[in-house]
């Protein structure tokens, strides 16, 4: 099961990196809003959380037993 978790986590991290790259290509300054109102802000946050979930899957279970 750990092997499948690792590969699933890797897929999540790679897709999150693709989402992050796409969100960085969206306009950040030319929208007339502040930085937190830009169209690429929320997808960047979602991509970061998705990559954290993927990293959590890739780490072994015993690494989280102490937490």
C-alpha positions as CSV (number, residue, x, y, z in Angstrom):
1,X,0.0,0.0,0.0
2,X,2.9,2.4,0.7
3,X,4.1,2.1,-2.9
4,X,0.7,3.2,-4.2
5,X,0.6,6.0,-1.7
6,X,4.0,7.2,-2.9
7,X,3.0,7.2,-6.6
8,X,-0.4,8.9,-5.8
9,X,1.4,11.5,-3.8
10,X,3.9,12.1,-6.6
11,X,1.0,12.6,-9.1
12,X,-0.6,15.1,-6.7
13,X,2.6,17.0,-6.3
14,X,3.3,17.1,-10.1
15,X,-0.2,18.2,-10.8
16,X,0.0,20.9,-8.1
17,X,3.2,22.2,-9.7
18,X,1.4,22.4,-13.0
19,X,-1.5,24.3,-11.4
20,X,1.0,26.6,-9.7
21,X,2.8,27.3,-12.9
22,X,-0.5,28.1,-14.6
23,X,-1.6,30.4,-11.8
24,X,1.7,32.3,-12.0
25,X,1.0,32.9,-15.7
26,X,-2.3,34.7,-14.9
27,X,-2.1,38.5,-14.4
28,X,-1.1,39.6,-10.9
29,X,-0.7,43.3,-11.2
30,X,-2.7,44.6,-14.3
31,X,-6.1,43.7,-12.9
32,X,-6.8,47.0,-11.0
33,X,-7.1,45.1,-7.7
34,X,-4.7,44.6,-4.9
35,X,-2.4,41.6,-4.9
36,X,-4.9,39.5,-3.0
37,X,-7.6,40.2,-5.6
38,X,-5.6,39.0,-8.5
39,X,-7.0,36.0,-10.5
40,X,-3.9,33.9,-9.9
41,X,-3.9,34.1,-6.1
42,X,-6.5,31.5,-5.2
43,X,-5.3,28.9,-7.6
44,X,-1.8,29.4,-6.2
45,X,-3.1,28.7,-2.7
46,X,-5.0,25.7,-3.8
47,X,-1.9,24.4,-5.6
48,X,0.2,24.8,-2.4
49,X,-2.3,22.9,-0.3
50,X,-2.6,20.2,-2.9
51,X,1.2,19.8,-3.0
52,X,1.2,19.6,0.8
53,X,-1.3,16.7,0.6
54,X,0.8,15.0,-1.9
55,X,3.9,15.3,0.2
56,X,2.0,13.9,3.1
57,X,1.1,10.9,1.1
58,X,4.7,10.4,0.0
59,X,6.2,10.4,3.5
60,X,6.1,7.1,5.4
61,X,3.4,6.6,8.0
62,X,5.9,6.1,10.8
63,X,7.2,9.6,10.2
64,X,3.8,11.0,11.3
65,X,3.3,8.7,14.3
66,X,5.1,11.1,16.7
67,X,2.9,14.0,15.8
